[in-house]
Amino acid sequence: MPPGPRRLSRTNRSQNECSNSKNSPVTPAIEPPILPKHFPFPNISVESDALFDFLMFFFAVVSMILQFLNMYKAVWWLPQSYTQNTVNFYLIDPNLVIFITVIFLRRLYYHIACTLISKALSNKYEELSKLTRGILFLFFFLIVGTSGAIVIGNQPKTSILYLSYPLVVYVILFGTQVRPFFETVSWCSKGRPPIHACSSNPLDVRRECEHLKSNFNDRIKQICFTSIVNAYYGGFIPFSFAQPQLVFDRNWCLQHVVYIFWSTFVFSVTHMLSLRYWDVMHRSVLHLGMWEKVEPGRNLILVTSEWKDDVLWPGGVLVKHEKSIWRAMGDSNSNEPGDKSLNRYYKLCIAPSHLLFLILVLHSLMVLYQMIILIKTHMWYKILAQAIMLFFNYYGMYKVFRDFLVSYSFYKPSEESVRRRERHRQLNKMHQRKHI
């Protein structure tokens, strides 16, 4: 037989192609999705908005007083001391104290005023709500502007930049809206409360999750803004408006600013992101699901299903979307493959205990650091300031630890869900081992 390449006949080639197609891995049959089951959430006590505003006002004022104590403490016990007071009150600007206190009082003032107006106007209150907020804001701005002008009159003109810095942050976060300045939880940029409605319509599920994600972002902005305002006006402004000749421990005062910021952040998280709120978002992501991109590698996977936006996909199924292969990770999946924003929302809300555990660890480290400082320090004003801040942080630590324990025990995946997901994963691996 003459040398040369051997050519297969058309019949043999067609037989080989048929045999290759038979040996190619195919996705397992699509099973109906498991509809999420929602269990009654345990009754966890949460303080009202009015009580939270009062506690936050009390904490901010106490933190401000401690910062003034750190700066203006006196040595009254010395024989030749010129004062008998523990603090040099004559060095403190009372106008600055009034200005800071009014800033801290904004939400409590707004809540009390709205309550009185609602009782006076009854049903007409809803119609006049925008006008009421505008009037309350103008009256509050008049008080703040007057006290701020008095403070600036006794200081260099550049001090107006120090007092107005949080206003710039507010405009960046919220624009020209008035409600976020006064309200904490009830405000939402899209005007709808965060609620969950069980639905098997993927379009409705995605729309609901987009709304809840927007509401969550609004609350994060509120938490950050509240923490910045309390730390800035309660800790940094007294530090910045001190007399040039005043001698005090600057590092200690800056450390106190960090204490105020983190403590306010923890208090705000436990209230604005309460367990009830986490439960609403967790229920929504159970319907949303998530997709994981599958890298085909050297093997060929025959996927017969194209992703459709009006189909509720079961867990473990493989679909094609935008020239890529995706695997469903949830029991019920209505999310669009490749949507990074909703994927982050799913990862955050499917296990709220992860974020709470991170906050708990950071807060515990700060409490431990404060305890070490309290043991080592010997200055009376430092001992007093550390002890009071530790008292507040113990309360915050208790609330975070309680929320973590409840969320960790309540949001464990069911055994049926774990078995079904593992079965689909094993089937996909088995098909991927087959070569063409």
N, C-alpha and C positions, 0 to 999 in steps of 0.2 A: 504494500500500500504506500503511495507516495507521501513524503512528509508534508506537513502543513497543518493549519488549524482545522479542527473538526467543527463543523457547523451542524447544529441541531435542526432537525426538521421543524416545520411550523406546528406539526401535531405534538411533537415532544415539548416545544416551548409552551404551548397552550396548556399542556398537562402540568408542567412545572409551575406555571403561574397559578393554576387552580389549586395545586397542592400548597403553594406558599400562602395563598389567601385563606386556605382552610386552617393553616397553622398560625396565622396572625392573631394576636390577642384581640379580643373584643370586650367591650365594657359589659359588666354584669347587667342583668335585667333591672329596669327601674322599678323600685317598689314605691308604694304610696307613702308620702311624707307623714311623719308622726306629728300630729298637732300638739303644741306645747300644753302642758298641764300647769295651771297656776294654783298654788296652795295659799291658804289664808296666811297673811303676814302676822307675826306676833305683835301684840300691843306694846309698843315701846313709847314711853312718855317723851314728848318733845315740847319745849317751852314755846309759848306763843310769840308772835313777832314783837308785841309790846314789851313782854318780859325780856326778850333778847335785846331789844334796843336799850332798855334800862340797864341791863347787866353790862352791855358794851359801853354805855356812857359812863357807868360807875368805874369800870376797869380803865378806860381811857383817862378819866380825871385822876384816879389814884396813880396811874403811871406818870402822868404829868407832874403831880405833886412829888413823887419820888425823884424825878429828874431835877426839879428845883432843889430838893433836899441834897442831891449829889453835888450840886453846884454852889449852893449858898449855906452850907452847914456852918455852924459857929463852934468856937471852942470856949463855951461858957464856963467850963470847970476850972480854967486857969485863974490864978489869983489876980492877975492884972488884966483880965478880960474886960472889954468895954461894953459888953452886952450880957444880959442874963437869959437870953432866948437861945433855943437850939438852932434857930435859923435866922439869918440876917434878912429879915423881912423888908427892911428899908431899901435894899438893893434890887428887889423884885419889882418889875413894872406891872402894876395892877391892870393897866389897859391891855397888856399882852395876855395876862391870865384870862381876862374877860373875853378877849377875842378867841382864844383857843377853846374856852369852855363853850362858847356859842357854836363854834364849828362842831364840837362833839355832840351838842344838843340837837342837831338838825333833825334827826330821824324821830327822836322822842317828841320833839315839838310838832313835827308834821303829823305823827300818829295821833297825838292828843287833839290837835286842831281838827283833823279829819273826823275823828270820833264825835266831837261836839257838833260839827257842822252837819254830819249825817243824821244825828238825832234831831237837830233843829229843822232840817229840810226834808227829812224822811225820804219819800219816793223821788223828790226832785234832785236828790244828791247826785244820782248817776248822770242826770242831764247836765249838771253844773260842775262835774268833776274836773274837767279841763280848766274851766275858769277858776275853780277853787284852788287847784294846784298852782296856777299862774299867780293868783293873789298871794298865796302863802309864800311862794318863791320870792316875789318882789318884796314882801315885808321882811323876810329873812335876809335877803340880799341887802336891804336898807340897813338892817342892824349890823350885819357883818361889815358892810362898807364903811359905816360910821365908826365902828370900833377899830377897823383896820386903818382908817385915815388918822385917827388919834395916835395909834402906835407908830405909824410911819412919820408923823410929825415930830416925834422925839428921836427918830433914828435917821441914818443917812438915806438918801433917796433911793439908793440901790436896794434897800431892804424890801421894796415892793416886789422885786423879783423873787425873793425868798417866800413871801406870803402867797404869791399867786402861782407858784409852781404846780401844786396839785390841780389847779384849775386847768392847766395845759394838759395834764394827764387825763383829766376827766373828758375834755373835748376829744382827745385822741381815742378814748375807749367808747364813749357814748354819743359823741356829736353834740347836737343842741337839745337833746331830750332832757326833760326836767325830772321825770319820775325816778330814774336811777339814783339821783342825788339824795332823795328822801326815802325811797322804799328799798327793801332788801329782797324778799322772796317773791312777792306778788307781781313785781315788774317783769315783763317779757317784751322783747323787741317786736315780736310778731303778734302780740296782743292776745294770745290764747294760753290758757293754763296748761301745765304738763299733765296730761291724762293719757291712759292707755285703753284702747278699745280692741278686743280680740277680733281679728279679721283674717280670713283666708284669701283675701285679695292682695296680691303682691304689690300693686300700685298703692293701695291704701297703707300697707305696711311701710313701704319706703317713704311715703309722705309723712307718716307719723314719726318715723325715726329721724327724718330731717328736721322736723319741728322740735323734737326732744333734744336733738344734738344742738340746735340753735339755742334752746333754753338753757342747756348745760353750759354753753359758752358764755351766755349772759351772766349766769351765776358765778362762773369763774372770774369774769371781769369785776363783778361786784365784790367778790372776796378779795381780789388783789387791790382794788381801789380802797376798800375799807381798811385793809392792812397798811397801805401806804399813807392814808390820811392820819390814822392813829399814831403811826410811828413818826411821821414827819412833824405833825403839829405837837404831839405829846412829848417827843424826845429831841428832834433835831432843831426845831424853832427856838426853844429855850436855850439850847446850846449855841445857836447862831447869834442870838440877840444878847448874849452876855457882855458885860462891860469888858473892854480890852485889858484892864488891869486886874481882873478877877483871876485868882489862882484856883484851879480845880483839876481833877484827874480826867483829862479829855478821853483817854482810852476807855475808862470806866463808863463815861457818859455815852460814848458811841456804842459800847456793848449793850447799854440799856436800850438804845434805839433798836438794836437787833432783837432783844427780848420782846419789846412791844410789838414789833412787826410779826414775829413768829407766833406769839401767843394770840394775837388778833386773827391771824390766818387760821390757826387750829380751831378757835371758837367759831369763826365764820363757816368753816368747812362742816363742822358737826351740826350746825343749824341749817345752813342753806343747802347742804348736800346730806340731808338726813336719811335715815334708813328707809323711810317711806318713799322718798324721792328715788333712791337707788332701786327700790323694788319696782317702781314704774318703768324705769329705764331697762332693768333686767328683763322684765316681761316683754318689752318691745323687741329686744335683741333676740329673744328666743324665737320670735316669728321672723326676724330679719335674716339670721344666719350669716355665713361668711364663706368665701371661695378661696381656695389655695391653688396657686399656679403649679401645674405639673410639668416638669422638664422631661421630654420624651427620651433624650439621650440617644443611645444606639439602637434602641428597640422601637418598634412601630406599634402604636395603639390605635385601633380603629374605633373612633368615637362617632356614633351615629346620631347623637342628639345635639342640636343647635340650641343655644340658650335663647329663651324667649322671656320677655319682660312680664308677661301675663300668666306665667306658669309657676306654681309652687313646687320647688325641687326638693326631693328627699336627701337625706344625708348619705355621703359616699358616692354619689353619682358623678360621672364625668361628662362634661359638656364642652363644646367648642364655642369660643367667643373671641372675635377680633384676632383670628389666626393663632390662637393659643388654646391650650387645654386646661380646664379648671376642675378641681374636685370640691364638692360641697362638704363643708366641715360641720355644719349644724344639722340638727334633726329636721328642721324646716327652713328652707332657704329661699328668700325672695329678693335678696340683695343682688346687685349687678356685679358680675365678676370684674375685678380691677378697680373698683371704687375705693380708693385709699381712705377717703374721709369716713365713710360708713364702716370700713374695716377697722379703723382705729376706734370708732365708737363701739363696735361689737367687742373688741378685745378688752376695752375698759369696763364695759357694763356686764359682760358675761360672768365676770368674777370680781365684784367690787372689793372683796377682801384684799386683793393685791395692792390697790392704791391705799387703802386704809392701813395695811401693814407697813407700807413705806412711811406714811405719815407717823404711825406709832413708833417706828424705830427712830426716826429723826427727832421726834418730840422726847422720847426717852433719853436720847443722847444729850439733848439740851438740858433736861431735868438733872441728869447725872452730872453734867458740867456745872450747873448751878449749885448742886449739893457740894461738890468738891470746893468750889470757890467759897461757899458759905463756911465750910470747915476751916479753910486756910486763912480767911481774912480776919483781921482784928480791929478794923475801923468800925465804929458803932453805926454810922450811916450806911455803910456797905452791908453790914449784917441785917439791918432793918429792911433795906431795899431788896436784898436777895430773898429774905424770908417771905416778904409779901408777894413777890413775883412767883416764888415757888408755890405759895398757896394757890394762886390762880392757875398755875400750870399743872398742879395735881388734879384740879377739877377738869381741865382740858384733857389730861392723860386718861382719866377715868372714862370720859365720854368716848374718846377714840378707841380705847381698849374694849369697851362695851360694844360699840358698833362693829369692831373687827370680829369679835367672838360670834356675834349674832349672824353677821354676813357670811363668815366662814362655815358655820354649821348649817346655815339655811340654804345656801346656793351651791351645794355640792351636786354634781351631775348624777342623774339617776343611773342605776345599774343597767337598765334596759337600754338607755342611750349609749352608755359606754360599750356594751356588748355589740350593739348594732354598728357603731362606728368602727370598732375593731374588726368586725366581720367584713365590712366593705374595704377596709385597708388591706386585709389579708387577700381578698379576692383580686384587688388591683395589683398587688405585688406578685401574685401567682401568674397573672396574665402578662405582666411586664417581663417575666423571666423567659418567656417563649421568644425565640429568635425567628426572624423571617426565613 
